[in-house]
Amino acid sequence: MKRRELIRHLERFGCALVDEGAKHSKYVNLADPRRVTTVPRHTEIADLLARKICRQLGIPDPK
């Protein structure tokens, strides 16, 4: 999955960018601020990793 598609999916379900690191971006679920995760800055993100990121944020898996 493209990183751009994953970011669009996260934002559609109420997640927002919190911080930019050197190699990752930090996202938080605004509905539950305890749910925070990082998204790598690769152009392609493995589907398994994309599902894991969504589960950590408490949102539905991407299609």
KAZIKA-V652379 format. One record per pair of residues at least 24 apart in sequence whose ideal C-beta (glycine too) atoms are under 6 Angstrom apart, sorted by the first residue. I is the first residue (numbers start at 0). J is the second residue. Records with the same first field share a line. If there is no record, write none. Layout:
I: J  J
//
This chain:
0: 44  46  49
2: 42  44
5: 44  49
8: 61
12: 58
14: 56
28: 56  57
31: 57
//
